[in-house]
């Protein structure tokens, strides 16, 4: 394979291809949350994208106009090496002006409504 050039958005073709693949293979927790988040456009006029590239990273969900990234973390994210990578990623996203809300798959299973409320608070739609 030859040299890959960045798209006009600055996102590498490899990252775009990976995001497309992730969109087709969401976890159960991500799929459940997506079914709720996709209604935000109708309910609040807020467009949420799933598995969206931001620079070199792919956010589980993002609201670009509010600069909010929503990440769903499974067990893998609690391993020390992964936690360090997540911290570096969050720092990079913060440097780009994004806030990051991290939810766990366990919280989505046991406290789904609370997770949605946390997102609504982060968007300034709920106190």
C-alpha positions in Angstrom: 0.0 0.0 0.0 1.3 3.4 -0.9 1.3 6.7 1.0 -2.1 7.6 2.4 -3.0 11.3 2.2 -5.2 13.0 4.6 -8.7 13.8 3.6 -9.7 17.5 3.2 -10.9 17.3 6.9 -7.4 16.3 8.0 -8.6 12.9 9.0 -6.5 10.0 7.8 -8.3 7.5 5.4 -7.3 4.7 7.8 -9.1 6.4 10.7 -12.2 7.0 8.5 -12.3 3.3 7.5 -11.9 2.2 11.1 -14.8 4.5 12.2 -17.0 3.0 9.5 -16.2 -0.4 10.7 -17.0 0.5 14.3 -20.3 2.0 13.3 -21.4 -1.5 12.1 -20.2 -3.3 15.2 -21.3 -1.4 18.2 -21.5 -3.1 21.6 -24.9 -3.7 23.1 -24.4 -0.8 25.5 -23.4 1.6 22.7 -26.4 0.4 20.6 -28.8 1.1 23.4 -27.3 4.5 24.1 -27.4 5.3 20.4 -31.1 4.5 20.1 -31.6 7.2 22.8 -29.0 9.8 21.5 -30.3 9.7 17.9 -33.6 11.1 19.3 -31.8 14.2 20.6 -32.1 15.8 17.1 -35.9 15.6 17.2 -36.2 16.4 20.9 -33.6 19.1 21.4 -32.3 20.0 17.9 -28.9 18.5 18.8 -27.1 16.3 16.2 -25.2 13.4 17.8 -22.7 11.4 15.6 -21.6 7.9 16.4 -18.1 6.5 16.0 -16.9 9.9 14.6 -13.3 10.6 13.8 -11.8 13.6 15.7 -8.1 14.1 14.7 -6.4 10.8 15.2 -9.1 9.4 17.5 -12.6 8.0 17.0 -15.2 9.1 19.5 -18.0 6.7 20.4 -20.4 9.6 20.2 -19.9 13.3 19.6 -21.9 16.5 19.6 -19.6 18.8 17.5 -21.6 22.0 18.0 -21.5 21.6 21.8 -17.9 20.2 21.8 -19.0 17.1 23.8 -17.5 13.6 23.4 -19.3 10.7 25.0 -17.3 7.5 25.6 -18.6 4.1 26.6 -15.9 2.2 28.5 -15.9 -1.5 28.9 -13.8 -3.6 31.2 -10.8 -3.2 28.9 -10.6 0.5 29.8 -9.7 -0.3 33.4 -6.4 -1.9 32.6 -3.5 0.5 33.5 -2.1 0.7 30.0 -5.5 1.5 28.5 -6.3 4.1 31.3 -3.0 5.9 30.5 -4.0 6.0 26.8 -7.5 7.2 27.7 -6.0 10.0 29.8 -3.7 11.1 26.9 -6.6 11.0 24.5 -8.9 13.0 26.9 -6.1 15.6 27.3 -5.7 15.9 23.5 -9.5 16.2 23.1 -9.6 18.8 25.9 -6.9 20.7 24.0 -9.2 20.8 21.0 -12.0 22.3 23.1 -13.9 19.1 23.7 -15.3 17.9 27.1 -15.4 14.2 27.6 -18.1 12.3 29.4 -17.1 8.7 30.2 -19.8 6.1 31.0 -19.2 2.5 31.8 -21.0 -0.4 30.2 -22.0 -1.4 33.8 -23.6 2.0 34.4 -25.5 1.7 31.1 -26.9 -1.7 32.2 -27.8 -0.7 35.8 -28.5 3.1 35.6 -29.3 3.8 32.0 -31.6 6.8 32.8 -28.9 8.3 35.0 -26.4 8.0 32.2 -28.7 9.9 29.8 -29.3 12.5 32.5 -25.5 13.0 32.8 -25.3 13.6 29.1 -28.2 16.1 29.2 -26.5 18.0 32.1 -23.2 18.1 30.1 -25.2 19.6 27.2 -26.8 22.2 29.5 -30.3 20.8 29.0 -30.8 19.7 32.6 -29.7 20.9 36.0 
